[in-house]
Each structure stands twice: as C-alpha cells, then as structure tokens.
Amino acid sequence: MKSFFLGVAVTLAGFILLFIWLHTVGARPRHRATAPSERYASQLKRTEARAVAPEPGGAEARRMVEKVERAFAAFTPDKVRENFREAYAEEVYFRDAFHTYTDREALIDYMVKSAEMSPGVTFEFGKPGRDGVDFYLPWTMVLPRGKNEAEQRSIGVTRLRFNSEGKVVFHQDYWDSADVLVPKVPVANGLIELVRRRF
C-alpha cells in the first residue's frame, strides 16, 4: 500500500513539473512568423530602395520568379545548395514560419537541414501576382504519404522582392505551419481544439 501511494505521489509530482515546464516554455510565443515586427518593418523599408520593378509580364520578371521556383521545386540537399545561391542575394531578409535569416549561407544551411529532414517534399507553384516591386508567389507544399498516413498538402504564399541582379533580397512566407505540425502531435491537437471551441 505504501508503494502505491509513493507511486501516485511521484506521478503527481511529475505532472506538476511537466506543467510548470510547459508553462515556462509557452510563456514566450515562438510562432511569430507573420507578426509585423520592427525588424520586418525596417527590412521592408530598406529593401524597397534596392528592389527593382521589371516590366509586368515581361521575360525578366518571369526569370526572377522561376529561379525561386527552382530553388524549392527540387527540394534535396544538393539542389538546395546549388539553386539557392542562384536565386537569393548574399544579403537577404528571409522569414518563414520558424526562422529569420539575413545571411544567404546561414539560410542555405537551414534549407539543407530542412531538405534532409523532409525527404520527398515537393512544391507546386501557382501564377504569381505583382504590385510594384512586390511579387506574390502562391504555392502548395506536398508531403509524401508516410507509414499509415495520407499525403498532406498545405497552401501558402510568399512575398518577394528582387535586386538589380534578379536575386531575392526580401522573402516573407505567409503559411499556417500548424496544418502540418499539429496533426503529428495529438496532445497539442487536442489542446488547440479545446481552445478553438471557446471562440
């Protein structure tokens, strides 16, 4: 009987410690992918002066967007190393759902790791939109069928600006990463559903 109560006490203490740790970790939001931060605003202003606006619908504009599509279309470590240098400027502002980079080599390292962790991921691109120096490229990320899992598809759009060399100097993704991540963590999925039902 004594060992039963000891087991209950240890289990309860473990849950309390887990709750405290989760509360501490969750106190500072990590998902700030689309918050209009000061850094984002300053990069918008800085890149506006450097960005070019080639003739709408012209060959130059299409070539610039195609380089970005190539960088993601064959999403393997070798292709990432090769194509990201062609598509992105050395000084670049890049923000996706998880990270922000201002250096091309650091960005390439991140993308290589992403490609290694996501074998078989592909991207399908829609028709890009345009507003002055801003290009808007819609895409669908396709995650291959896993063991006992169906293929996953997640839509997003990227805002791009290019320099006079036709390379990206500004990249902001608008994408809900929860589409892909939350279903893989059933406990998190349940908690989010409980919060959602309150609204």
C-alpha positions in Angstrom: 0.0 0.0 0.0 2.9 2.3 0.9 4.5 1.8 -2.6 1.1 2.5 -4.2 0.9 6.0 -2.5 4.5 6.6 -3.3 3.9 5.8 -7.0 0.9 8.2 -7.0 2.9 10.9 -5.4 5.8 10.5 -7.8 3.4 10.5 -10.8 1.6 13.6 -9.5 4.9 15.4 -8.9 6.0 14.5 -12.5 2.8 16.0 -13.9 3.2 19.2 -11.8 6.8 19.6 -13.0 5.8 18.9 -16.6 3.0 21.6 -16.3 5.5 24.1 -14.8 8.0 23.4 -17.6 5.3 23.7 -20.3 4.1 27.0 -18.8 7.6 28.4 -18.7 8.3 27.3 -22.3 5.0 28.6 -23.6 5.1 31.9 -21.8 7.0 33.5 -24.6 5.4 33.0 -28.0 7.6 31.2 -30.5 5.3 31.4 -33.5 5.8 35.0 -34.8 6.0 34.2 -38.5 3.6 36.9 -39.6 3.7 39.4 -36.8 4.6 42.9 -38.2 7.7 43.3 -36.0 10.0 46.2 -36.0 12.6 44.2 -37.8 10.1 43.3 -40.5 9.1 46.9 -41.0 12.7 48.1 -41.2 13.5 45.4 -43.8 10.5 46.4 -45.9 11.8 50.0 -45.9 15.4 49.0 -46.6 14.6 46.6 -49.5 12.1 49.0 -51.1 15.1 51.2 -52.1 17.0 48.3 -53.5 14.2 46.4 -55.2 13.6 46.5 -58.9 10.3 46.5 -60.8 10.8 44.9 -64.2 8.2 45.3 -66.9 5.0 43.4 -65.8 4.5 40.2 -67.6 8.0 40.5 -69.2 10.7 37.9 -69.6 12.9 39.4 -66.9 10.2 39.2 -64.2 9.4 35.6 -65.1 13.1 34.6 -65.0 13.4 36.0 -61.5 10.4 34.1 -60.2 11.5 30.9 -61.9 14.8 31.0 -60.1 12.9 30.9 -56.8 10.6 28.1 -58.0 13.8 26.1 -59.0 15.2 26.7 -55.5 12.3 24.9 -54.0 11.0 22.6 -56.7 13.8 20.0 -56.4 13.9 20.2 -52.6 17.0 18.0 -52.0 20.2 19.0 -50.1 22.3 19.1 -53.3 19.8 21.1 -55.3 19.2 23.5 -52.4 23.0 24.3 -52.2 23.1 24.9 -56.0 19.8 26.7 -56.6 19.6 29.0 -53.5 22.8 30.7 -54.5 21.4 31.4 -57.9 18.1 32.7 -56.5 19.0 34.6 -53.3 21.3 37.6 -52.7 24.1 37.4 -50.2 22.3 40.0 -48.0 18.7 38.8 -47.8 15.9 39.1 -45.4 14.2 35.7 -45.2 11.4 34.8 -42.8 9.3 31.7 -42.8 7.1 30.0 -40.2 10.1 29.1 -38.0 13.2 31.3 -38.5 14.5 34.6 -39.8 17.8 34.9 -41.7 19.7 37.9 -43.1 22.7 35.9 -44.5 22.5 33.6 -47.5 24.9 31.0 -46.2 23.0 30.6 -42.9 19.8 30.4 -44.9 21.3 27.7 -47.2 22.4 25.7 -44.1 18.9 25.9 -42.7 17.4 24.8 -46.0 19.8 21.9 -46.4 18.8 20.7 -43.0 15.1 21.1 -43.8 15.6 19.1 -47.0 17.4 16.3 -45.1 14.6 16.1 -42.6 11.9 16.2 -45.2 12.8 13.7 -47.9 10.2 13.6 -50.8 8.7 17.0 -50.0 7.7 18.9 -53.2 6.3 22.3 -54.0 3.7 23.2 -56.6 3.5 26.8 -57.7 0.6 28.9 -58.9 0.5 32.0 -61.0 2.5 34.8 -59.3 0.8 38.2 -58.6 2.5 41.6 -58.7 2.2 45.0 -57.0 5.1 47.3 -58.0 8.3 45.8 -56.5 6.4 43.1 -54.6 5.8 39.7 -56.1 3.4 37.3 -54.5 4.0 33.6 -55.3 1.3 31.1 -54.3 2.4 27.5 -53.6 1.3 24.2 -52.2 3.7 22.1 -50.2 3.2 18.4 -50.7 4.4 16.0 -48.0 4.6 12.4 -49.3 2.4 9.6 -47.9 4.0 8.3 -44.7 3.6 5.0 -43.0 -0.1 4.7 -42.2 -0.6 8.4 -43.3 -2.2 10.0 -46.3 -0.4 12.6 -48.4 -0.5 16.0 -46.8 -1.0 19.3 -48.8 -0.6 22.7 -47.3 -1.0 26.1 -49.1 0.9 29.3 -48.6 2.1 32.4 -50.4 5.5 34.2 -50.4 6.1 37.9 -50.8 9.3 38.5 -52.7 11.5 41.5 -53.7 14.4 41.3 -56.1 17.6 43.3 -56.6 19.0 44.5 -59.9 20.8 41.1 -60.4 17.4 39.4 -60.3 18.1 37.9 -56.8 15.8 37.8 -53.8 16.5 40.5 -51.2 13.2 40.1 -49.3 11.3 36.8 -48.6 8.3 36.6 -46.3 6.2 33.5 -46.1 2.5 33.6 -45.2 1.7 30.0 -44.2 0.0 28.3 -41.3 2.5 25.7 -40.2 0.0 24.2 -37.8 -1.6 22.5 -40.8 1.4 20.2 -41.0 2.8 20.1 -37.5 -0.2 19.9 -35.2 -1.7 16.6 -36.6 1.7 15.0 -35.7 1.3 15.9 -32.0 -2.2 14.5 -31.0 -1.9 16.0 -27.4 -1.2 19.5 -28.9 -4.0 19.0 -31.4 -6.4 18.2 -28.6 -5.4 21.3 -26.6 -5.8 23.5 -29.6 -9.2 22.1 -30.3 -10.3 22.8 -26.7 -9.1 26.5 -27.1 -10.8 26.8 -30.5 -14.2 25.7 -29.2 -14.2 28.7 -26.8 -14.4 31.1 -29.7 
